Amino acid sequence: MVQMPTGTGKTHVLASIVADFPGKVLIVAHRVELVEQIRETVGRKLITQNSKLKISSIQTVSRRIDAFDFHPDLVVIDEAHHALAKTYRILWEK
């Protein structure tokens, strides 16, 4: 868990973790603005292949869970206090 004040670089820390992680990573956020911010920052920091990294909103993941064929080794939740919400529980159960 990483906890830092707003604007101090949590997304940059995330990009660094993803860059060093050897397996597949799913990054999930609860708002489109956060997904876009993560995509922009991680994309700037990393040259990734789609097969290694997925960044999505939890709404999209939970809506498409039956067709979701990406099997991550690491799931990163932006704003972790949301992780027990119903939409996230759909992901955990899958």
C-alpha positions, 0 to 999 in steps of 0.5 A, a space after each residue: 500500500 502506498 499512501 501519499 498526499 495529492 500531487 506528490 507522485 503516487 502514479 510515478 511510484 506506480 509506474 516504477 513498480 509496474 516497470 520492474 514487475 516481471 508478470 502481467 499487471 492490471 491497474 484498476 481505478 474507479 473514475 475515468 479521470 484517474 484511468 486517463 491520468 494513470 495511462 498518461 503517466 505510465 505510458 510516458 514512463 514505460 514502453 509496454 506491450 498490451 499483453 503485459 499491462 491493462 489499465 481500466 475502470 472498475 466499471 468496465 472490468 465488472 461489466 465485461 468480467 465474463 469476457 475478460 481474458 486477461 489473467 494478471 499476476 498483480 492487481 493494483 487498485 487506485 484508491 484502495 478504500 474502494 476495493 470492497 465495493 460490489 463492483 470490485 468484489 465481482 473482480 475478486 470473485 473472478 
